[in-house]
Amino acid sequence: MGKGNIVVSTSCSLLHTAVDLASETKLDKEIKSWLAFAAQKVQEVNALAKALSGMSNAAAHSLRKFSLRVTNENVLKAAASLKGSDHHRATNVSVRLVAQQKKLGLPVLPTTTIGSFPQTMDLRRVRREFKAKKISEDDYVKSIKEEINKVVKLQEPEKNDIVEYFGEQLSGFAFIVNGWVQYYGSRCVKQPNIYGDVSRPKAMIVLLFMATNQSPRPQVYLCLARLIIFCKIDKTTTSD
C-alpha cells in the first residue's frame, strides 16, 4: 500500500472528550496513567503516525491489565451465574398491565411530565459546600430532602448532573474535576470514566423514595435507560 497512502486519525470527533488530562490534579495517579483526553489522544495519533517513536505506554497498559482495582470478583461471579431465564420477565406484559390498572386505576391516556427542575442557587451552594467538606453528609442529605419536599407536588428537583449522580453510586468509576464535555446543546457534564468492573455497592435511589409521602398521586421513579456513561479506556481488563 505504501506509507504515503495511509492516514492516521481518531475514530470519531473529539468534541465529547475532555480537553486535557493534565488539568486533573486530584485524579488517582494509577488510574490517570490509563486515561487519555483530547490533548493526549492527539499525541497518540501523532505517535502512531510516527510508529510510536519513543511514546509507548505499554507499561501502563500492562499494569492496568493485572491491577486488582480493575477486576471485581463479585462482578465476575455474578456474570458467570446468569441464566437464560434471567433475561426474561416471569410474567408477560398483558398480566402486568392488568395488575397496574388494578393498583393505579389510570385513565385511557394518562399524562405526566418527565425531567427535572433546575437546581436553585441554594441547592448549588449546599452541593459545593458538601464537596468542599464544609458541611456533613447528614446536613447535605437533609437539605436535599427539604428541597424534594418543596417541589415534589410539581416535579423532582434536579440533582447534580444525572450522569455524574448515578456514576457516583457505582464502583469502577473515576471522577474528574475540570474535564467538562458537551452533553447536548449548551449542556455540559463532567464525565465519569470506567476503569474496571462496575458494581452497585449500595442502593442508588432509596433517598428519592422519601418523596412518596408528599403526594397522594402515583409517582414513578426512573433509573434512566438512557444513562450516558463515557468509557474512555481501552477494553483490556482481565475480565474481558
C-alpha positions as CSV (number, residue, x, y, z in Angstrom):
1,M,0.0,0.0,0.0
2,G,2.8,2.4,0.8
3,K,3.1,4.7,3.8
4,G,2.1,7.7,1.7
5,N,-1.4,6.1,1.3
6,I,-2.1,5.6,5.0
7,V,-3.9,8.3,7.1
8,V,-4.0,8.0,10.9
9,S,-6.8,9.7,12.6
10,T,-9.2,9.4,15.6
11,S,-12.2,7.1,15.0
12,C,-14.6,9.9,15.8
13,S,-14.7,13.6,16.7
14,L,-13.1,14.7,20.0
15,L,-16.0,17.0,20.7
16,H,-17.3,14.8,23.5
17,T,-13.9,14.3,25.1
18,A,-12.5,16.3,27.9
19,V,-9.7,18.6,26.8
20,D,-6.6,17.9,28.8
21,L,-5.8,15.2,31.4
22,A,-3.0,17.4,32.8
23,S,-5.6,19.6,34.5
24,E,-6.9,16.7,36.6
25,T,-4.5,17.1,39.5
26,K,-6.8,15.3,42.0
27,L,-7.2,12.1,40.0
28,D,-5.6,8.9,41.3
29,K,-2.2,8.6,39.6
30,E,-2.6,4.9,38.7
31,I,-6.0,5.5,37.0
32,K,-4.7,8.7,35.4
33,S,-2.0,6.7,33.6
34,W,-4.7,4.6,31.9
35,L,-6.7,7.6,30.5
36,A,-6.3,9.9,27.5
37,F,-8.3,13.1,26.9
38,A,-8.3,15.1,23.7
39,A,-4.8,16.5,24.1
40,Q,-3.4,13.1,24.8
41,K,-5.4,11.4,22.0
42,V,-3.8,13.9,19.6
43,Q,-0.4,12.9,20.9
44,E,-1.3,9.2,20.5
45,V,-2.4,9.8,16.9
46,N,0.8,11.6,16.2
47,A,2.8,8.8,17.9
48,L,1.0,6.2,15.7
49,A,1.8,8.2,12.6
50,K,5.5,8.1,13.7
51,A,5.4,4.4,14.5
52,L,5.1,5.1,18.3
53,S,8.6,6.5,18.3
54,G,9.6,6.9,21.9
55,M,6.0,7.4,23.1
56,S,4.9,3.9,24.1
57,N,2.6,3.5,27.1
58,A,2.8,-0.3,27.2
59,A,3.9,-0.3,30.9
60,A,0.7,1.5,32.0
61,H,-1.4,-0.9,29.9
62,S,0.4,-3.9,31.4
63,L,-0.1,-2.6,35.0
64,R,-3.8,-2.0,34.3
65,K,-4.4,-5.5,32.9
66,F,-3.4,-7.1,36.1
67,S,-4.5,-4.4,38.6
68,L,-6.7,-5.7,41.4
69,R,-8.6,-2.4,41.1
70,V,-9.9,-3.3,37.7
71,T,-11.3,-6.8,38.3
72,N,-14.1,-7.3,40.8
73,E,-14.5,-10.9,41.7
74,N,-18.2,-10.4,42.8
75,V,-19.0,-9.0,39.3
76,L,-17.3,-11.9,37.6
77,K,-19.2,-14.4,39.7
78,A,-22.5,-12.7,39.2
79,A,-22.0,-12.5,35.4
80,A,-21.0,-16.2,35.3
81,S,-24.1,-17.3,37.2
82,L,-26.5,-15.6,34.8
83,K,-29.0,-18.0,33.2
84,G,-31.1,-17.6,30.1
85,S,-34.2,-17.1,32.2
86,D,-32.6,-14.1,33.9
87,H,-33.1,-12.1,30.7
88,H,-36.9,-12.5,30.6
89,R,-39.7,-11.4,33.0
90,A,-41.6,-14.0,34.8
91,T,-44.9,-12.6,33.6
92,N,-45.9,-11.2,30.2
93,V,-46.9,-7.6,29.6
94,S,-50.7,-8.3,29.5
95,V,-50.6,-9.7,33.0
96,R,-48.6,-6.7,34.3
97,L,-51.0,-4.2,32.6
98,V,-53.9,-5.8,34.5
99,A,-52.1,-5.5,37.8
100,Q,-51.1,-2.0,37.1
101,Q,-54.6,-0.9,36.2
102,K,-56.0,-2.6,39.4
103,K,-53.4,-0.8,41.5
104,L,-53.5,2.7,39.9
105,G,-56.8,3.0,38.1
106,L,-55.2,5.1,35.3
107,P,-57.3,6.7,32.6
108,V,-57.1,5.5,29.0
109,L,-54.5,8.2,28.1
110,P,-52.6,9.0,31.4
111,T,-50.3,12.0,31.1
112,T,-47.3,13.1,33.2
113,T,-44.1,15.1,33.0
114,I,-40.6,13.9,32.8
115,G,-37.4,15.7,33.6
116,S,-36.1,17.7,36.5
117,F,-36.5,21.3,37.7
118,P,-33.3,23.4,37.5
119,Q,-31.2,23.4,40.6
120,T,-31.7,26.5,42.8
121,M,-28.8,28.7,43.9
122,D,-29.2,27.4,47.5
123,L,-29.1,23.8,46.3
124,R,-25.9,24.5,44.3
125,R,-24.4,26.2,47.3
126,V,-25.1,23.2,49.5
127,R,-23.6,20.9,47.0
128,R,-20.4,23.0,46.7
129,E,-20.1,23.1,50.5
130,F,-20.6,19.3,50.7
131,K,-17.9,18.6,48.1
132,A,-15.6,21.1,49.9
133,K,-16.3,19.2,53.1
134,K,-17.7,22.4,54.8
135,I,-20.9,20.5,55.8
136,S,-21.5,16.9,56.8
137,E,-23.2,14.3,54.7
138,D,-26.2,14.3,57.1
139,D,-26.7,18.1,56.6
140,Y,-26.3,17.6,52.9
141,V,-29.0,14.9,52.8
142,K,-31.3,17.0,55.0
143,S,-31.1,19.9,52.5
144,I,-31.8,17.6,49.6
145,K,-34.9,16.1,51.3
146,E,-36.1,19.6,52.2
147,E,-35.8,20.6,48.5
148,I,-37.6,17.5,47.3
149,N,-40.5,18.2,49.8
150,K,-40.9,21.7,48.3
151,V,-41.3,20.7,44.7
152,V,-42.4,17.0,44.6
153,K,-46.0,18.2,44.1
154,L,-44.8,19.6,40.9
155,Q,-41.8,17.6,39.9
156,E,-38.5,16.2,41.2
157,P,-35.6,18.8,41.6
158,E,-32.5,18.3,39.6
159,K,-29.6,16.6,41.3
160,N,-26.1,17.1,40.2
161,D,-25.9,16.0,36.6
162,I,-27.7,12.7,36.1
163,V,-24.6,11.1,34.6
164,E,-22.4,12.1,37.5
165,Y,-25.1,11.3,40.1
166,F,-25.5,7.7,39.0
167,G,-21.9,7.2,38.4
168,E,-21.1,8.3,41.9
169,Q,-23.3,5.4,43.2
170,L,-21.2,2.8,41.4
171,S,-17.8,1.3,41.9
172,G,-15.3,1.0,39.0
173,F,-15.7,4.7,38.1
174,A,-13.1,7.5,38.3
175,F,-14.4,11.1,38.5
176,I,-12.7,14.2,37.1
177,V,-12.9,17.9,38.2
178,N,-12.1,20.0,35.2
179,G,-12.9,17.7,32.3
180,W,-16.2,19.2,31.1
181,V,-17.5,17.9,27.8
182,Q,-20.6,18.8,25.7
183,Y,-23.6,16.7,26.6
184,Y,-26.2,18.2,24.2
185,G,-26.8,21.7,23.0
186,S,-25.1,24.0,25.5
187,R,-25.3,21.4,28.3
188,C,-22.0,20.1,29.6
189,V,-21.1,17.3,32.0
190,K,-18.1,16.1,34.0
191,Q,-17.8,12.6,32.5
192,P,-17.3,9.6,34.8
193,N,-14.7,7.2,33.4
194,I,-15.0,3.4,33.7
195,Y,-11.7,1.9,34.7
196,G,-12.7,-1.6,35.9
197,D,-15.6,-3.9,36.7
198,V,-18.7,-2.0,37.6
199,S,-20.9,-2.9,40.6
200,R,-23.5,-1.3,42.8
201,P,-22.2,-1.2,46.4
202,K,-25.5,0.1,47.9
203,A,-29.0,1.2,46.9
204,M,-29.0,4.0,44.4
205,I,-32.3,5.8,44.7
206,V,-33.7,4.9,48.1
207,L,-33.3,8.5,49.2
208,L,-35.7,9.6,46.5
209,F,-38.5,7.3,47.7
210,M,-39.0,9.5,50.7
211,A,-41.0,11.8,48.4
212,T,-43.8,9.2,48.2
213,N,-45.3,10.6,51.4
214,Q,-45.5,14.1,50.0
215,S,-48.3,13.5,47.4
216,P,-51.4,11.3,47.1
217,R,-50.7,10.8,43.4
218,P,-48.9,7.8,41.9
219,Q,-45.2,8.5,41.5
220,V,-42.8,6.9,39.1
221,Y,-39.0,6.7,39.8
222,L,-36.8,6.2,36.8
223,C,-33.3,4.9,36.7
224,L,-32.9,6.3,33.2
225,A,-32.2,3.7,30.5
226,R,-30.5,6.5,28.5
227,L,-27.9,7.0,31.2
228,I,-24.8,8.2,29.4
229,I,-21.6,6.8,30.6
230,F,-18.4,7.8,28.8
231,C,-15.9,4.9,28.7
232,K,-12.6,6.4,27.7
233,I,-10.3,3.4,28.4
234,D,-9.4,0.6,26.1
235,K,-11.1,-2.7,27.0
236,T,-8.1,-4.6,28.3
237,T,-9.3,-5.7,31.7
238,T,-8.7,-9.3,32.8
239,S,-12.4,-9.9,32.8
240,D,-12.9,-9.3,29.1
